[in-house]
C-alpha cells in the first residue's frame, strides 16, 4: 500500500537541498537516508534520500542525483510516497495512518450521523478531517482529542464532540441566544446563570 509521507517545497541553497512538508508521524523511519520513494507525478521519481537535516525547524532533504538548485526546484510540489504494509500500525496507539481514517463514519456522541471522512488535511498547526455530509457539502473538523473523542477502527467510525458553530453556524447562534437569555435571567433574579443553560454550551470549545 502506498502512503504519502511528504510534499517537496522550495529549493534551499545551491547544492540540491529542498524543504519538505512532512506528512507522516514517523519521519525518522520514512524519510531517513537511503529511503527510496515513489513520487506524484511519477516522472519526478523514484527518489533516493541522500541526506536529511533540520534547519530553522524545517526538514531539508537532498536526493541522490539532484546536485544543484535548478534540479531541486524542478521537484517542487511533488509528493513523496512510501510503500507500507497495509497491516502495519504506528507504534503510538493514539496515532493513525491516513488510510486507517479514510471513509470512517463521523457521528456525534449521541450517535447522530455527520458524514464520512473523505480526506485528511495536514496543516502545520494541526490535522483536519474533511468530512462529506449526506447532502454533498463538506465540513472541516480539527483532529484533536478535545473534539475527536474516539476512533473505533473496528466499527469504522469517529466520534466527535464539536464546540458550538463548528458544524453549523446556526449552532453558534442558538448557543449565543441561550447564553444571553441565561444572563438576563440571572440579572433579574440576582443569581448566577445555570451552567446547563449557559456556560455549559461554551465549555466544549477546542484549545
N, C-alpha and C positions, 0 to 999 in steps of 0.2 A: 504494500500500500504506500502511496506517495503522500508526503506531508510537507507543506510549505513551512520552511524554517526561517526565512529571512527575505527581505527585499533590498536589492542593491541601491544605494543612494549615489551621491555625487563623488567624483574623484577627490582624493586627498593627496596633496603633494604632487611630485613629478615621477615617482617611481612605481606607479601602478596600484597603489592602495585605493580602496574605496570604503566609504562609510556604509554601514548596513543597518537596516531597521529589523531588529531581532523579532521573530515571531514564534519563538519556542521558549519554554521554561527551562530547557536543558542546553544552553548554548555551548557549554564545555564539551558535551557529547556530540552534538550535531554540527558544530561549526569549528571544530578543532583542526589543527594542521594535519593534512593527509586525507581529510574527508573529501569524497567525490560526490558532487551534487549535480542533479539534473537542473534544467532551467526552463522557465517560461518567459519568453519564447524559446523553443527547443534549440534554435540555431545559435543561441548565445553560449551553449554548453556542450557537453558537461564541463564543469569547472572543478579543479582540484585546489583546495586551500593550501597555500604555501606557508603563510604566516598569519597570525592574528594578534591584535593588541588593543587595549583600551586607551583612548585618548580623549580627555575632557568629557568623560562619561559616555563616550560612544565607542562602539566596537568598530575597529578598522581591520579589513581583510586584504590580503594580497593573494592572487591566484597564480598558479603556475602558467607561464607563457604570457602573462599580462605584465609588461615591463615599463610602460610609460603612461602618462596622463591621458593621452588620446585613446589608448586601448581600454583604459579603465572607464573613461567617460562613455565609451560605446556600450558598456554593460549597464548603464544607469536604468533603473526601474525594472530590471529583470528579477524574477522571483527565483529563489534558491529552494530546491526540492530534494528532500531526503527520502530514501526508501526505508520504510518502517514495517516491522512485523505487525499485522493487524491485532495480534493477541498481546502485544507489548503494552504495558501500562506505566505511567510515570511513577517514580519512587515515592513521591509525596501523595498520600491518599486524597488530599484536598486539591490536587491538580488534575487536569484533564487535557487530553489531546483534542484538537478541534473536531476530528472525525467522530469522537465519542459524543460530542454535544450537538452535532448537526442533526436536525429533524426531531429533536426532543419536543414533546408536547409541553407547553408552558401553561401552568394553571396557578390560580390564586390559592392561598392557604385553605380556603373553604371548598376548593375543588372546581371553582368557576374557570372554564377554559379561556385562555387568552389568545393562543395561536401556536405557531410552530417555529422553532429556530431554523432560519434559512442561511445565516451567515454569522461568523464571529469576526468582529472588527477589533483589531489590536491597535490601540492608541497608546501614546507614551505614558499617559497617566493611569489608564485602566483599560480593561477589555469590555466590549459591548456585545450583547446578544442582539442581533437583528431578527425581530420576530414578525412573521407574516400572520395577520389576522384572517379570520374566515372571509371577510369582505374584500381581501386583497390589499388592504392598507398595511403599513409597516410601523412598528414602534421599536425604539431602541431602549434596552434595559441594561444598566450597568451590571457587570458580573462581579458584584461584591457581596460578601456574606450577609450584610445588613439587608439586602434586597433579595438576592437569590438564596433562600434559606435551605434548600435541599436539592440535590441532584440524585435522582434514582435511576441508575442505568438499567436496572432490571425491568422497571416499569416504563422506562423510556420517557421520563418526564422531569421537568424542572419546576419546583415550587417557588413562587415569588411573593414577596410581601412589600409592594411598592408604596412609596410615600404619595400623598395626595398630589395629583396633577401629572404624575409620570406617565400614566397610561392614557389619560384623557383630561383635557383642560377643564372639562366640566367638573371633574373630581375636585380640582383646586377651588373652583367657585363655590361648590357645596361646602367644602371644609371651611372656607373663609366665612361664609354666611353663618355656619353653625358656631364658629368661634365668636363672631360679632354678637350673635344672639345670646350666647352664654355670658359674655362680658356685660351686656346690657342687663341681663337678669341679675348678675352678681352685684352690679352697681345699684340696682333698685332694691335689693334685699340686704345690702350691706354685708354680703358674704362672698367668698371666692367662688369662681365658676367650678362646676363639677367636671372632673377630668374626663369622664366618659362623654360629656357633651362638647368639651372644647379642647383642652390641651392634648388629650389622647390622640386626636386626629393628626397632630403635627409631630408627634414623637417618632414616627416611622421614617423621618427624613434621613437620607444617606449622609454619611460623613463627607 
